[in-house]
Amino acid sequence: MAQPLSLLVTIVFFGAILASGVSGTYGGGAGSVEKTYYLKELGKYAVACHNLVSKHQLTFQKVIQCDDLPGLTHKLTIQAADGGVSHTYEAVVCYKPLIQYKKLISFKLA
């Protein structure tokens, strides 16, 4: 009986962590280190995917803002350099960490 209860407590605990870790708006202020790393990796992923299909090779610089959309989808405002000149881009990335799924939905100049 103790094992199912322990499993339930673990599931609820990690569910609460995941729910609190992916909500709200991130503006580069005083956020958690994990959230900052998570957004930086999503920003790098968005730029890398864009570079695969574009003739412009962008260099990721930073995530300026992140708005979370329904369904674990994130709207990122990214700063990236094109030939040494910084520009701001908007990217929408769907990310489901439990099944290791990422997909770039859109990427455009802001």
GUDRENDO-584756 format. One line per field, with one value per atom (N, C-alpha, C): chain; residue in three letters; atom name; z, y, x. Coordinates in steps of 0.2 Angstrom, whole numbers, plus 5000, padded with zeros to 4 digits. Example, Ala and Ser with C-alpha at 12.3 -4.5 7.8 and 13.67 -1.06 7.14 Angstrom:
GUDRENDO-584756
mol = [A;A;A;A;A;A]
type = [ALA;ALA;ALA;SER;SER;SER]
atom = [N;CA;C;N;CA;C]
w = [5039;5039;5039;5035;5036;5039]
v = [4972;4978;4984;4989;4995;5000]
u = [5066;5062;5066;5064;5068;5064]
This chain:
GUDRENDO-584756
mol = [A;A;A;A;A;A;A;A;A;A;A;A;A;A;A;A;A;A;A;A;A;A;A;A;A;A;A;A;A;A;A;A;A;A;A;A;A;A;A;A;A;A;A;A;A;A;A;A;A;A;A;A;A;A;A;A;A;A;A;A;A;A;A;A;A;A;A;A;A;A;A;A;A;A;A;A;A;A;A;A;A;A;A;A;A;A;A;A;A;A;A;A;A;A;A;A;A;A;A;A;A;A;A;A;A;A;A;A;A;A;A;A;A;A;A;A;A;A;A;A;A;A;A;A;A;A;A;A;A;A;A;A;A;A;A;A;A;A;A;A;A;A;A;A;A;A;A;A;A;A;A;A;A;A;A;A;A;A;A;A;A;A;A;A;A;A;A;A;A;A;A;A;A;A;A;A;A;A;A;A;A;A;A;A;A;A;A;A;A;A;A;A;A;A;A;A;A;A;A;A;A;A;A;A;A;A;A;A;A;A;A;A;A;A;A;A;A;A;A;A;A;A;A;A;A;A;A;A;A;A;A;A;A;A;A;A;A;A;A;A;A;A;A;A;A;A;A;A;A;A;A;A;A;A;A;A;A;A;A;A;A;A;A;A;A;A;A;A;A;A;A;A;A;A;A;A;A;A;A;A;A;A;A;A;A;A;A;A;A;A;A;A;A;A;A;A;A;A;A;A;A;A;A;A;A;A;A;A;A;A;A;A;A;A;A;A;A;A;A;A;A;A;A;A;A;A;A;A;A;A]
type = [MET;MET;MET;ALA;ALA;ALA;GLN;GLN;GLN;PRO;PRO;PRO;LEU;LEU;LEU;SER;SER;SER;LEU;LEU;LEU;LEU;LEU;LEU;VAL;VAL;VAL;THR;THR;THR;ILE;ILE;ILE;VAL;VAL;VAL;PHE;PHE;PHE;PHE;PHE;PHE;GLY;GLY;GLY;ALA;ALA;ALA;ILE;ILE;ILE;LEU;LEU;LEU;ALA;ALA;ALA;SER;SER;SER;GLY;GLY;GLY;VAL;VAL;VAL;SER;SER;SER;GLY;GLY;GLY;THR;THR;THR;TYR;TYR;TYR;GLY;GLY;GLY;GLY;GLY;GLY;GLY;GLY;GLY;ALA;ALA;ALA;GLY;GLY;GLY;SER;SER;SER;VAL;VAL;VAL;GLU;GLU;GLU;LYS;LYS;LYS;THR;THR;THR;TYR;TYR;TYR;TYR;TYR;TYR;LEU;LEU;LEU;LYS;LYS;LYS;GLU;GLU;GLU;LEU;LEU;LEU;GLY;GLY;GLY;LYS;LYS;LYS;TYR;TYR;TYR;ALA;ALA;ALA;VAL;VAL;VAL;ALA;ALA;ALA;CYS;CYS;CYS;HIS;HIS;HIS;ASN;ASN;ASN;LEU;LEU;LEU;VAL;VAL;VAL;SER;SER;SER;LYS;LYS;LYS;HIS;HIS;HIS;GLN;GLN;GLN;LEU;LEU;LEU;THR;THR;THR;PHE;PHE;PHE;GLN;GLN;GLN;LYS;LYS;LYS;VAL;VAL;VAL;ILE;ILE;ILE;GLN;GLN;GLN;CYS;CYS;CYS;ASP;ASP;ASP;ASP;ASP;ASP;LEU;LEU;LEU;PRO;PRO;PRO;GLY;GLY;GLY;LEU;LEU;LEU;THR;THR;THR;HIS;HIS;HIS;LYS;LYS;LYS;LEU;LEU;LEU;THR;THR;THR;ILE;ILE;ILE;GLN;GLN;GLN;ALA;ALA;ALA;ALA;ALA;ALA;ASP;ASP;ASP;GLY;GLY;GLY;GLY;GLY;GLY;VAL;VAL;VAL;SER;SER;SER;HIS;HIS;HIS;THR;THR;THR;TYR;TYR;TYR;GLU;GLU;GLU;ALA;ALA;ALA;VAL;VAL;VAL;VAL;VAL;VAL;CYS;CYS;CYS;TYR;TYR;TYR;LYS;LYS;LYS;PRO;PRO;PRO;LEU;LEU;LEU;ILE;ILE;ILE;GLN;GLN;GLN;TYR;TYR;TYR;LYS;LYS;LYS;LYS;LYS;LYS;LEU;LEU;LEU;ILE;ILE;ILE;SER;SER;SER;PHE;PHE;PHE;LYS;LYS;LYS;LEU;LEU;LEU;ALA;ALA;ALA]
atom = [N;CA;C;N;CA;C;N;CA;C;N;CA;C;N;CA;C;N;CA;C;N;CA;C;N;CA;C;N;CA;C;N;CA;C;N;CA;C;N;CA;C;N;CA;C;N;CA;C;N;CA;C;N;CA;C;N;CA;C;N;CA;C;N;CA;C;N;CA;C;N;CA;C;N;CA;C;N;CA;C;N;CA;C;N;CA;C;N;CA;C;N;CA;C;N;CA;C;N;CA;C;N;CA;C;N;CA;C;N;CA;C;N;CA;C;N;CA;C;N;CA;C;N;CA;C;N;CA;C;N;CA;C;N;CA;C;N;CA;C;N;CA;C;N;CA;C;N;CA;C;N;CA;C;N;CA;C;N;CA;C;N;CA;C;N;CA;C;N;CA;C;N;CA;C;N;CA;C;N;CA;C;N;CA;C;N;CA;C;N;CA;C;N;CA;C;N;CA;C;N;CA;C;N;CA;C;N;CA;C;N;CA;C;N;CA;C;N;CA;C;N;CA;C;N;CA;C;N;CA;C;N;CA;C;N;CA;C;N;CA;C;N;CA;C;N;CA;C;N;CA;C;N;CA;C;N;CA;C;N;CA;C;N;CA;C;N;CA;C;N;CA;C;N;CA;C;N;CA;C;N;CA;C;N;CA;C;N;CA;C;N;CA;C;N;CA;C;N;CA;C;N;CA;C;N;CA;C;N;CA;C;N;CA;C;N;CA;C;N;CA;C;N;CA;C;N;CA;C;N;CA;C;N;CA;C;N;CA;C;N;CA;C;N;CA;C;N;CA;C;N;CA;C;N;CA;C;N;CA;C;N;CA;C;N;CA;C;N;CA;C;N;CA;C;N;CA;C;N;CA;C;N;CA;C]
w = [5000;5000;5000;5003;5003;4997;4992;4986;4981;4981;4977;4979;4986;4989;4987;4988;4986;4979;4975;4967;4966;4969;4969;4971;4977;4979;4974;4972;4967;4961;4958;4952;4953;4959;4960;4961;4965;4966;4959;4955;4948;4944;4944;4940;4942;4949;4951;4949;4949;4947;4939;4935;4928;4927;4930;4929;4931;4937;4939;4934;4931;4927;4920;4918;4911;4910;4915;4915;4915;4912;4913;4907;4908;4904;4906;4902;4904;4901;4904;4901;4902;4904;4906;4912;4917;4923;4928;4934;4939;4939;4935;4935;4937;4937;4940;4935;4937;4933;4928;4930;4926;4920;4922;4917;4912;4914;4909;4904;4907;4903;4898;4900;4896;4890;4892;4886;4882;4884;4880;4875;4878;4873;4868;4870;4865;4860;4862;4857;4852;4855;4850;4845;4848;4844;4838;4839;4834;4829;4831;4826;4822;4825;4821;4816;4818;4813;4807;4809;4804;4799;4802;4798;4793;4795;4790;4784;4784;4779;4775;4778;4776;4773;4768;4766;4770;4775;4780;4786;4788;4794;4800;4804;4810;4816;4820;4826;4832;4836;4842;4847;4850;4855;4861;4862;4868;4867;4872;4872;4876;4872;4875;4880;4877;4880;4878;4883;4881;4884;4879;4881;4880;4885;4885;4882;4877;4874;4876;4874;4876;4873;4876;4873;4873;4878;4879;4873;4870;4865;4867;4865;4867;4862;4863;4858;4861;4857;4859;4855;4859;4855;4856;4851;4851;4847;4850;4847;4844;4837;4833;4828;4827;4822;4815;4810;4803;4800;4799;4796;4801;4808;4813;4815;4811;4813;4817;4823;4827;4825;4825;4823;4829;4829;4833;4829;4832;4828;4833;4830;4834;4832;4836;4835;4839;4836;4840;4840;4846;4847;4851;4849;4852;4856;4862;4866;4871;4870;4875;4878;4884;4887;4889;4891;4893;4888;4881;4876;4871;4873;4870;4863;4862;4856;4855;4850;4848;4841;4840;4833;4832;4827;4826;4822;4824;4821;4816;4819;4814;4817;4812;4813;4809;4811;4807;4810;4806;4809;4812;4818;4822;4820]
v = [4994;5000;5006;5006;5012;5014;5009;5010;5014;5012;5017;5024;5024;5031;5035;5032;5035;5037;5033;5035;5041;5041;5046;5053;5053;5059;5061;5057;5058;5062;5059;5061;5068;5069;5076;5081;5079;5083;5086;5081;5083;5087;5085;5088;5096;5097;5104;5108;5104;5108;5109;5105;5106;5112;5111;5116;5123;5124;5130;5133;5128;5130;5132;5132;5133;5138;5142;5147;5154;5159;5166;5169;5174;5178;5179;5178;5178;5184;5189;5195;5196;5191;5191;5194;5195;5198;5192;5193;5188;5182;5177;5171;5166;5160;5154;5152;5149;5147;5142;5137;5132;5135;5140;5143;5147;5150;5154;5149;5143;5139;5135;5134;5131;5135;5142;5146;5147;5148;5148;5142;5136;5131;5131;5133;5133;5139;5144;5149;5147;5143;5141;5136;5132;5127;5130;5136;5139;5142;5145;5148;5142;5137;5131;5128;5128;5125;5130;5137;5142;5142;5141;5140;5134;5129;5123;5124;5129;5130;5137;5141;5148;5149;5154;5155;5160;5163;5167;5163;5163;5159;5164;5163;5167;5165;5169;5167;5169;5164;5165;5170;5175;5179;5178;5180;5179;5179;5176;5176;5183;5187;5193;5192;5189;5188;5181;5178;5172;5172;5171;5171;5164;5161;5154;5154;5150;5149;5142;5141;5134;5128;5123;5117;5116;5119;5119;5122;5127;5131;5138;5140;5146;5150;5157;5162;5166;5165;5168;5174;5179;5185;5184;5183;5181;5187;5188;5192;5188;5189;5185;5189;5187;5191;5188;5192;5190;5194;5191;5194;5199;5198;5203;5208;5209;5214;5211;5213;5210;5212;5207;5209;5205;5207;5204;5199;5193;5188;5186;5184;5180;5173;5168;5161;5158;5153;5149;5142;5139;5133;5129;5123;5118;5113;5112;5108;5104;5097;5093;5089;5091;5088;5081;5079;5072;5067;5069;5064;5066;5071;5074;5076;5080;5082;5090;5092;5099;5101;5106;5108;5115;5118;5125;5126;5130;5132;5138;5143;5149;5153;5156;5160;5166;5172;5178;5184;5189;5195;5199;5201;5205;5212]
u = [5004;5000;5004;5010;5014;5017;5018;5021;5017;5010;5006;5005;5005;5005;5011;5017;5023;5023;5021;5021;5016;5010;5005;5008;5012;5015;5020;5024;5029;5027;5021;5018;5015;5012;5009;5014;5020;5025;5028;5030;5033;5028;5022;5017;5016;5017;5017;5023;5029;5035;5034;5032;5031;5026;5020;5015;5018;5022;5024;5030;5033;5039;5038;5032;5031;5025;5024;5018;5020;5017;5018;5022;5025;5029;5036;5041;5048;5051;5053;5056;5063;5067;5074;5076;5071;5072;5075;5073;5075;5071;5072;5069;5074;5071;5075;5080;5086;5091;5089;5085;5082;5078;5073;5069;5073;5078;5083;5086;5089;5093;5088;5082;5077;5075;5074;5072;5078;5084;5090;5090;5089;5089;5084;5078;5073;5074;5077;5079;5085;5090;5095;5092;5087;5084;5080;5076;5073;5077;5083;5088;5091;5093;5096;5091;5084;5079;5078;5078;5078;5084;5090;5096;5096;5092;5092;5088;5083;5079;5080;5084;5085;5092;5092;5099;5103;5099;5103;5105;5111;5114;5114;5109;5109;5113;5115;5119;5115;5113;5108;5112;5109;5112;5108;5102;5098;5090;5087;5080;5078;5074;5072;5065;5061;5054;5051;5047;5044;5037;5032;5025;5023;5020;5018;5011;5010;5003;5000;4994;4991;4995;4995;4997;5005;5008;5016;5019;5016;5019;5021;5027;5030;5032;5030;5031;5037;5043;5049;5051;5053;5056;5064;5067;5074;5078;5084;5089;5094;5095;5100;5104;5110;5114;5114;5113;5114;5119;5125;5131;5134;5133;5136;5131;5125;5120;5115;5113;5108;5101;5096;5089;5085;5079;5074;5069;5068;5064;5059;5053;5048;5048;5048;5048;5042;5039;5034;5036;5038;5040;5036;5034;5030;5035;5035;5040;5036;5037;5034;5039;5042;5048;5047;5041;5041;5042;5040;5041;5047;5051;5056;5054;5049;5046;5047;5050;5051;5049;5046;5044;5044;5047;5047;5041;5036;5030;5031;5034;5035;5041;5044;5050;5050;5050;5049;5053;5055;5057;5052;5054;5049;5048]
